[in-house]
Amino acid sequence: MKDLAIVLVSGGMDSCVTAAIARTQCRLALLHVNYGQRTETRELKAFRDIVAYYHVPENNILISHIDYLRKIGGSSLTDASMDVQDAQLDSKEIPTSYVPFRNTLFLTIAVSWGEVIGAKKVFIGAVEQDSPGYPDCKPAYYEAFNKLINVGTKPTTIIEVETPLISKSKTEIVKMGVSLSAPLHLSWSCYKNMDKACGVCHSCFLRLKAFSEAGVKDPIAYV
Amino acid sequence: MKDLAIVLVSGGMDSCVTAAIARTQCRLALLHVNYGQRTETRELKAFRDIVAYYHVPENNILISHIDYLRKIGGSSLTDASMDVQDAQLDSKEIPTSYVPFRNTLFLTIAVSWGEVIGAKKVFIGAVEQDSPGYPDCKPAYYEAFNKLINVGTKPTTIIEVETPLISKSKTEIVKMGVSLSAPLHLSWSCYKNMDKACGVCHSCFLRLKAFSEAGVKDPIAYV
């Protein structure tokens, strides 16, 4: 039997393609975290649609609700008093959508769960190129996290974090998704809207550009 | 003005003394995590009592509710179907009270909050000696976590985890607490009960032994 892998699935395009990649090597366990992000309802629908598409059994699904990121604020994704910026691709600044230490939370939940269900891998769809300011989207961060797992879990636990998209461009990710029949039509990327994607936030901008460059029509609806 | 430090306060003896130590160097911000542990109601009371004792302002208090550790189980502290073991001090096995990757969750929440409120330190009352099987109570684990903070947060964020009790014995911790006037009478350690401590679980056993060896009467009530 194939090893079990936990895939972090926000419901966005990158995590959708990451699940498709993980599935070529492993049995899937899918994890979704509701941390008070603006478009959570829509993201959760995307997650459930992806779960159904891949026929993931109920025991291999975990949806976790985390309250503190909304309580502490500090990010436009979780703090209603901050505006979501439109795309600013030339900026060297960390975007206001940065959620402090968020990927560490995601990986931590995945590793805890992985210790209990015996997963060997955790897949996360981090991409360095389109989030140059995010410290937790760089290879050095994942190397440090894998060292932490090694010293911080039971001696019998062997879990490794994999980042198959980290050095890919968004355009390459679209192409990989198409070639693996990833359910891109079920994914959701917009940071602002929940019915039709806004097309102008940082996340929409990158997605549309990637589909355009890949020569593929984005199957989701835009305003 | 002194630097701000976040102290992880479960409400137990070790975290109570850790807060007393942190207070000699820093302004206090206190963090409590409800992760579905059996005695949460009692621990939260201890936390609130310690907050009041040190007059910590409302903005410097965070109580976070985390659902996934109870959902995934795998520990006698969070899984109602597992019994809490009595003390087994000679065992080399990891006790059933081990909660998978729990300290990583605590530190992750603290660092996220610390990035927002500008804390410079995170104090955690981990003790290696009385939890020989817990991987996340060893110095190597904290070194790895500090490296993760360094690569995983904003370049302007400088937060360091401190473990002032890691190499102390429980007896030394009682003595330190007394000398710093830590509110040990407000702390709670029992893993089983919420009114009067059981005196026989692993945590009670270690606490009673420590007070006895320190020649101090434990101020809390036992059955």
Contacts between the chains, C-beta under 8 A, distances in Angstrom:
chain1	res1	chain2	res2	distance
A	62	B	68	6.5
A	62	B	71	6.6
A	62	B	72	6.9
A	64	B	66	7.7
A	64	B	67	5.9
A	64	B	68	3.9
A	64	B	71	7.3
A	65	B	67	5.2
A	66	B	64	7.7
A	66	B	66	6.5
A	66	B	67	8.0
A	67	B	64	5.9
A	67	B	65	5.2
A	67	B	66	7.9
A	68	B	62	6.5
A	68	B	64	3.9
A	68	B	109	5.4
A	68	B	112	6.9
A	68	B	113	7.0
A	69	B	112	6.6
A	71	B	62	6.5
A	71	B	64	7.2
A	72	B	62	6.8
A	72	B	112	6.3
A	72	B	113	4.9
A	72	B	116	4.7
A	72	B	117	7.5
A	73	B	116	6.4
A	74	B	115	6.7
A	74	B	116	3.8
A	94	B	154	5.8
A	98	B	154	7.4
A	99	B	112	7.9
A	100	B	111	7.5
A	100	B	112	4.4
A	100	B	113	7.9
A	100	B	115	3.8
A	100	B	116	6.0
A	100	B	153	7.1
A	100	B	154	7.7
A	101	B	108	5.9
A	101	B	111	4.9
A	101	B	112	4.3
A	101	B	115	6.4
A	101	B	152	6.3
A	101	B	153	6.2
A	102	B	112	7.4
A	103	B	152	7.4
A	104	B	108	4.8
A	104	B	111	7.3
A	104	B	112	7.9
A	104	B	148	6.9
A	104	B	152	5.8
A	105	B	105	7.8
A	105	B	108	5.3
A	105	B	109	7.7
A	105	B	112	7.1
A	108	B	101	5.9
A	108	B	104	4.8
A	108	B	105	5.3
A	108	B	108	5.3
A	109	B	68	5.5
A	109	B	105	7.6
A	111	B	100	7.5
A	111	B	101	4.9
A	111	B	104	7.2
A	112	B	68	6.9
A	112	B	69	6.6
A	112	B	72	6.3
A	112	B	99	7.9
A	112	B	100	4.4
A	112	B	101	4.3
A	112	B	102	7.4
A	112	B	104	7.9
A	112	B	105	7.1
A	113	B	68	7.0
A	113	B	72	5.0
A	113	B	100	7.9
A	115	B	74	6.7
A	115	B	100	3.8
A	115	B	101	6.4
A	116	B	72	4.7
A	116	B	73	6.4
A	116	B	74	3.8
A	116	B	100	6.0
A	117	B	72	7.5
A	135	B	151	6.6
A	135	B	152	5.5
A	135	B	153	5.8
A	135	B	154	6.2
A	135	B	155	7.4
A	136	B	152	4.9
A	138	B	151	7.1
A	140	B	151	4.9
A	141	B	148	7.4
A	141	B	151	4.9
A	141	B	152	4.9
A	144	B	144	7.2
A	144	B	147	5.1
A	144	B	148	4.5
A	144	B	150	7.9
A	144	B	151	5.1
A	144	B	152	6.9
A	145	B	148	6.1
A	145	B	152	7.7
A	147	B	144	5.1
A	147	B	147	7.2
A	148	B	104	6.9
A	148	B	141	7.4
A	148	B	144	4.5
A	148	B	145	6.1
A	148	B	148	5.5
A	150	B	144	7.8
A	151	B	135	6.6
A	151	B	138	7.1
A	151	B	140	4.9
A	151	B	141	4.9
A	151	B	144	5.1
A	152	B	101	6.3
A	152	B	103	7.4
A	152	B	104	5.8
A	152	B	135	5.5
A	152	B	136	4.9
A	152	B	141	4.8
A	152	B	144	6.9
A	152	B	145	7.7
A	153	B	100	7.1
A	153	B	101	6.2
A	153	B	135	5.8
A	154	B	94	5.8
A	154	B	98	7.4
A	154	B	100	7.7
A	154	B	135	6.2
A	155	B	135	7.4
